[in-house]
Amino acid sequence: MTTVTTGIATLSAIALDCRDPRALAEFYSALSGAPIERSDDDWVQLAAQGGVALAFQLAPGHVPPQWPGDELPQQIHLDFDVPDLDAAEPQVLAIGAHKHEHQPGKYFRVYLDPAGHPFCLCLAGVTE
């Protein structure tokens, strides 16, 4: 049984800490097709897709997570659906991603963005 409730707030943005917000925004803009809509020295934000914007916040002391592991945990990761993993892989590598050596799934692949945050390309329509 599902209960419908009224929320207190609406999620409008997800922000990732990084040392170079502009460079990371350009990477995710190339990955997602969302244009940069707001930019200053400390904050760069992509146009919202699906109601949620992806933003990048200056954190001069940012240390990339070390996934898998708990010493420097990832804390958050992003999933991007693609129709074909094999076709998407060379494209995401060409814009600056790095394929992670640990690949725990069959229907998704783990990559690191230029700042070291893990993200996944997921085969669209598969829910495993």
C-alpha positions as CSV (number, residue, x, y, z in Angstrom):
1,M,0.0,0.0,0.0
2,T,1.4,3.4,-1.0
3,T,0.4,6.5,0.9
4,V,0.4,9.8,-1.0
5,T,1.7,12.7,1.1
6,T,2.4,16.3,0.6
7,G,6.1,17.1,0.8
8,I,7.6,20.0,2.6
9,A,9.9,20.9,-0.3
10,T,10.8,20.2,-3.9
11,L,14.2,19.0,-4.9
12,S,15.6,21.7,-7.3
13,A,19.3,21.0,-7.5
14,I,22.1,18.6,-6.7
15,A,25.5,20.2,-6.1
16,L,28.9,18.5,-6.3
17,D,31.9,20.0,-4.5
18,C,35.0,20.3,-6.7
19,R,38.1,22.4,-7.2
20,D,37.1,23.7,-10.7
21,P,33.4,24.2,-11.0
22,R,33.5,25.5,-14.6
23,A,35.5,22.5,-15.9
24,L,33.3,20.0,-14.1
25,A,30.1,21.8,-15.4
26,E,31.5,21.6,-18.9
27,F,32.1,17.9,-18.5
28,Y,28.5,17.2,-17.3
29,S,27.1,19.6,-19.9
30,A,28.7,17.5,-22.6
31,L,27.5,14.3,-21.0
32,S,23.9,15.3,-20.4
33,G,23.3,17.9,-23.1
34,A,22.1,20.4,-20.5
35,P,23.5,23.9,-21.1
36,I,25.2,26.0,-18.4
37,E,22.6,28.4,-17.2
38,R,24.3,30.1,-14.3
39,S,28.0,30.7,-13.6
40,D,30.1,32.7,-11.2
41,D,33.5,32.0,-9.5
42,D,32.1,29.7,-6.8
43,W,29.0,28.1,-8.5
44,V,28.2,26.8,-12.0
45,Q,24.8,25.3,-12.7
46,L,23.4,23.4,-15.6
47,A,19.8,24.0,-16.8
48,A,17.4,21.7,-15.0
49,Q,16.5,18.4,-16.6
50,G,13.5,16.5,-15.2
51,G,13.0,19.4,-12.8
52,V,16.4,19.1,-11.1
53,A,19.5,21.1,-11.9
54,L,23.0,19.8,-11.5
55,A,25.4,22.3,-10.0
56,F,29.1,22.5,-9.1
57,Q,30.4,24.3,-6.1
58,L,33.9,25.5,-5.4
59,A,35.6,23.5,-2.7
60,P,39.3,24.3,-2.8
61,G,40.2,21.4,-0.5
62,H,38.0,18.8,-2.3
63,V,39.5,15.3,-2.1
64,P,37.9,12.8,-4.5
65,P,36.2,9.9,-3.0
66,Q,37.8,6.5,-3.2
67,W,35.2,4.0,-4.3
68,P,34.6,1.3,-3.3
69,G,35.7,1.7,0.3
70,D,34.9,3.6,3.4
71,E,38.0,5.7,4.1
72,L,36.9,8.4,1.6
73,P,33.3,7.3,0.7
74,Q,31.5,8.5,-2.4
75,Q,28.5,9.7,-0.4
76,I,26.6,10.4,-3.6
77,H,26.7,9.2,-7.2
78,L,24.8,10.1,-10.3
79,D,23.2,7.6,-12.8
80,F,22.7,8.5,-16.4
81,D,20.6,6.2,-18.7
82,V,21.9,5.4,-22.1
83,P,20.4,3.2,-24.8
84,D,23.7,1.3,-25.5
85,L,26.5,1.0,-23.0
86,D,29.1,0.0,-25.6
87,A,28.3,3.0,-27.8
88,A,28.2,5.5,-24.9
89,E,31.6,4.4,-23.4
90,P,34.0,5.9,-26.0
91,Q,31.9,9.1,-26.0
92,V,32.1,9.5,-22.2
93,L,35.8,8.7,-22.2
94,A,36.4,11.2,-25.0
95,I,35.0,14.1,-22.9
96,G,37.2,13.3,-19.9
97,A,35.7,10.4,-17.9
98,H,37.8,7.5,-16.6
99,K,36.4,4.0,-16.4
100,H,36.7,2.6,-12.9
101,E,38.5,-0.7,-12.5
102,H,35.7,-2.1,-10.3
103,Q,32.7,-2.9,-12.4
104,P,30.1,-4.7,-10.1
105,G,27.1,-4.8,-12.5
106,K,26.1,-6.2,-15.9
107,Y,23.6,-3.4,-16.9
108,F,25.7,-0.4,-15.8
109,R,29.2,0.8,-15.8
110,V,31.1,2.9,-13.3
111,Y,33.2,5.9,-14.3
112,L,34.9,8.8,-12.6
113,D,34.3,12.4,-13.7
114,P,37.3,14.7,-14.0
115,A,37.1,15.6,-10.3
116,G,37.0,12.0,-9.3
117,H,33.3,11.6,-8.4
118,P,31.9,8.2,-9.4
119,F,28.9,8.1,-11.7
120,C,27.2,5.4,-13.7
121,L,26.0,4.9,-17.2
122,C,23.0,2.6,-17.0
123,L,21.3,0.7,-19.7
124,A,18.0,2.4,-20.2
125,G,14.9,0.5,-19.3
126,V,16.7,-2.1,-17.1
127,T,15.9,-2.0,-13.4
128,E,18.3,-4.6,-12.0
